[in-house]
Amino acid sequence: MPKYDNVFIACDTETGGLPSKLKKEPTIDVALTEVAIVTIDNESLEIKGDESWLIKPYDKNLIYEKGAEIASGISKGMCEKDGVDIEKVYRGMKNAFEKNKKGRNKPILIFHNKSFDTGFIENLFILFSDDLWKYIDRIEDTMEWARLKWIEKPKFTLGATAEHCGLDHVQAHRALPDTVTTANVWISILKCLRGSGNGEGESVKEKKFRDTFKF
């Protein structure tokens, strides 16, 4: 029986807009408005816990675009009223990474479309003179894995990918529901890779390659 040591931590961010090449850095210039994480046990492939944080404005010059507010339903006013200090988010994520390190094996961070979220989380740690990569082994992307599995499909949004896996996806564009969906997509893909599922919400019998391989 193989032993899986790395814990998976799925993550999603909601933001005040899109970064750009015009000195609009994620988190530094474009507001980080919400972050959620979901912890997945690598051996059982079960969700073990979750945390989410709505974030108070932490700089007077932060960008909050109307389009981002419409997409996520998160306004600057909501962040001011109900948010927590961004340092609490940094410390919460750092604690989750440290708590889920097993020996030398650091957690593996999971995003759906890591090209967007990675910069926001990296810069969150940079705000506190820290380095995200001290705490994680690597980043995996459910979108990249979905493109490999369903190469013939036309769409790979989180909702579309969840549908490919036979999963429901509700309340899109809030951090915690999106992170739970990302976690379940990752679990579905891993079950397929490990031979205990087909990645489409149906279980199949596990078979060992050496038992079925023929010339």
ABEGO torsion letter per residue (X at the ends): XBBBABBBBBBBBBBAEBBBABGBBBGAABBBABBBBBBBBAAAGBBAEBBBBBBBBABAABBBBAAAAAAAGBBAAAAAAABBBAAAAAAAAAAAAAAABBEABBBBBBBBGAAAAAAAAAAAAAAAGBBAAAABABBBBAAAAAAAABAABABABAAAAAAAAGBBBBGBGBAAAAAAAAAAAAAAAAAAAAGABAGAGBBBBBBBAAAABBX
